[in-house]
Amino acid sequence: MRNTTVYCDPEYIVNDTYVEREVTYVHRIIRINRQHIVNVPRNVYRTVTRNVVIDPGIPDECDDCDNHKEHKKHKKNHGEER
């Protein structure tokens, strides 16, 4: 009888170790200063003064004609009697 050798698939035993390695991640921060323009109404009032003359015209008779019994009618020309 001959001696026969059979080789089986190897069995792996893994011993894992971990070594830290620093990886730098750069995070950019952009600051934006914004100014918003807001329209605000500003009311300005201009005052105008007008002088108005109201002319009633020349009266047809004097204001006291009703109180005067002797005067019946007056002319337009300053109270002359007819």
C-alpha positions as CSV (number, residue, x, y, z in Angstrom):
1,M,0.0,0.0,0.0
2,R,1.1,3.4,-0.9
3,N,0.9,6.3,1.3
4,T,-1.4,9.0,-0.1
5,T,-1.5,12.5,1.0
6,V,-4.5,14.7,0.5
7,Y,-4.2,18.5,0.8
8,C,-7.3,20.3,2.0
9,D,-8.1,23.9,1.4
10,P,-6.4,26.1,3.9
11,E,-8.3,27.6,6.8
12,Y,-7.6,31.3,7.3
13,I,-7.4,32.9,10.6
14,V,-7.5,36.7,10.3
15,N,-6.4,39.0,13.0
16,D,-7.7,42.5,12.2
17,T,-6.1,45.5,13.7
18,Y,-7.1,49.1,13.1
19,V,-4.8,52.0,12.8
20,E,-6.2,55.5,12.7
21,R,-5.4,57.8,9.9
22,E,-6.5,61.5,10.0
23,V,-8.4,62.7,6.9
24,T,-9.0,66.4,6.7
25,Y,-12.4,67.6,5.4
26,V,-12.6,71.3,4.8
27,H,-16.1,72.8,5.2
28,R,-16.3,76.2,3.7
29,I,-18.5,78.8,5.5
30,I,-19.5,81.9,3.5
31,R,-21.0,84.7,5.5
32,I,-23.1,87.1,3.6
33,N,-24.1,90.5,5.0
34,R,-27.2,91.7,3.1
35,Q,-28.9,95.1,3.4
36,H,-32.5,95.2,2.3
37,I,-33.9,98.6,1.3
38,V,-37.4,99.2,2.5
39,N,-39.4,102.1,1.1
40,V,-40.9,104.2,3.9
41,P,-43.4,107.0,2.9
42,R,-42.6,110.5,4.0
43,N,-45.5,112.8,3.6
44,V,-44.8,116.5,3.1
45,Y,-47.7,119.0,3.1
46,R,-47.3,122.4,1.5
47,T,-49.7,125.0,2.8
48,V,-51.1,127.7,0.4
49,T,-52.9,130.7,1.8
50,R,-55.2,132.6,-0.5
51,N,-56.8,135.9,0.2
52,V,-60.2,136.1,-1.3
53,V,-62.3,139.3,-1.4
54,I,-66.0,138.7,-1.5
55,D,-67.7,141.9,-2.9
56,P,-71.4,141.9,-2.5
57,G,-71.8,144.8,-5.0
58,I,-73.5,148.1,-4.4
59,P,-76.7,147.7,-2.5
60,D,-80.1,148.7,-4.1
61,E,-81.3,150.3,-0.8
62,C,-79.9,150.9,2.6
63,D,-80.2,148.4,5.4
64,D,-82.3,150.8,7.5
65,C,-84.9,151.5,4.8
66,D,-87.5,149.4,6.5
67,N,-87.0,151.3,9.7
68,H,-87.5,154.7,8.0
69,K,-91.1,155.5,7.4
70,E,-90.4,158.7,5.5
71,H,-88.1,157.0,3.0
72,K,-89.8,154.9,0.4
73,K,-87.1,154.3,-2.1
74,H,-83.5,155.3,-2.6
75,K,-81.5,155.6,-5.7
76,K,-78.3,153.7,-6.2
77,N,-76.4,156.8,-5.6
78,H,-75.9,157.0,-1.9
79,G,-79.3,157.4,-0.5
80,E,-80.8,160.3,-2.5
81,E,-84.6,160.4,-2.2
82,R,-86.9,160.4,-5.2
